[in-house]
Amino acid sequence: MKRYMKQLLWAAGLILGWQAFAQQSPHYTQFMYNMNIVNPAYAGIKNGLAGGFLYRTQWIGAEGHPESFTFNIHSRIGEKMGLGLSALHDTYGPVNQTDAKLDYSYTLELGTDLNLALGLNVGIGRDFIDFSNLAVVDPGDPLLSLNPDVLNVTYGVGAFLYSDKYYLALSVPNLNSGPYEESGSSWTQGRTVHYFGAAGYVFDLSSNFKLKPHIMVYQANKSPVSTILNANLFMYDKIELGVSYRLNDSFSGLINYLITENVRVGYAYDRTVSALKLYSPNTHEVFINFLLPYKQKALMSPIYF
């Protein structure tokens, strides 16, 4: 009976709160190493062919808990332009979301060590919701027989101001917005607009220790603003330890390590402190990033972001 009640709540939440639920972008504790997913201006920032993978599994043990997988690869084209590909796959209960985007950036040199990258993205997003495994009160409801499967064109913009010591980023990765709408025997849907802002700085504590605070704020439509605060200590140009706090939601511990000069692996553990901790307090996130450097350095890029 308890299992059926959970499934019934899933269905009720999806149907009654459809527009609010639709297309909520997954969030990441280690956002500073997964920036392409939310900001196309980051494409081409590095001095080489760069990319990475990230996997996040949230609220372990809860039925239908969220899981996210991201991939990105990008490169500078010439001295000013960048080109990249970013993709994500996110599941949450019966909901499956997949996005693939082409990212483009153009960099303006504002000073000797100050650059402003402006970015655009365009791509395809697919949203699929499978009602077949839900226990519902009225199995004959035509709304539940449609199993929405919607393709959308997505497009967004971003800006990334940076030097070798700090960055400031603003982005709206999806500007194609609108509610779910039922049309005959199918669904049509726009996308929920998300706004992202991020910043970071590198403090040189000594030749072997650097403190790297980061902040990200984001909002979807009229929902409350969410804020993530990170403080990472980078030691001996090899290992990084950090702590993170998502306001009114969770605390996190982070670690990453440079296996080689151009390959970084990382892990984060989130402990939920909000009311959701009653269902499952544990979240895990892992990533691997790589950089294949170019021989000629025509454009300075951030060293620590």
Steps between C-alpha positions, in 0.01 A plus 500: 500500500786734586656437157173581322466823697846610383408429139170682538684804634733488197202513264325773696810714504557461129142576397409776746835676493595435140620841397703558816661157473578513131860520388670578831873508435701270725748670732859403577714542810819517290354751255838671452622188317180455300446857381423422134168339591351833611716759319590483128753784541736255671562320169858556388620654827779246544820494299426167337233241435317467831209292622361284772237267642295538819261259671272596791265271691281685747307390810630142493242242604193711421275343238546672164788714628662746252801395294696728266772440243675780311761516226677796344784558255621834368792670329618842395471566125757755394589769753157633590235233449405184682284205398365220711242230559319451830246234592308378803269215588288534812245261653262560788234238569312448171655813345788477250668813364773503234666809352774543239629847413756662273687780682669799338701778665687813396763655730574870540835601652423775751851530637836331541348232722127554468269335247127494435355199320147526357320180411199354321363148490241318293386142524229241546330395822286192557261450793339161553268402785400136547173460690484123442670403828289727719207375708219750444141538616355516149705287256260598221579870524601600143754746640703209639490298178696753297846450656625846394799483267592849386786640291589869526751733342707660776712814492677716755766762572782555744789728600826408674733775629834365619866546578746244636380585855123541481188452290146636486240312296138569401283279282151403391562160337143454378289791375229290333236505773136402530263260677412141421188489283292201395408504132274218382700181548833665577675756720683818407734675737727799527784517748533649846738799500791469745730785599854425623767719654838380626826647625832379637838630616845356568684616815870413515556393862853379425695340215329166569154600625224688320151575631227490235156626612210467255136602501211411269146638510221376274127536458228343288205725413349629827642235729725605792862581423739213579856567615806275520813608691831315454841541661778282353863473608736409214826347628833436328339539156360147541218452748199712588278470808184700549174555680172620356166622632179520302287748694221331697570167330832319547864495609768340281856380511709510180830355384673496163842397382717568196598152383721666239552864414197483268265243657294582812262269688265612774239382749240677714274369774187700589316460829144633485389706802160616370172312551605262218749338738209295637490311168869487409782729613777369273618622159816408306665681209811404299672658202802465275636790292776503242701752299707432187711818487602688190867574446446868427327712763330768296255587777547485875243282674406456866738270681281398793142494367 
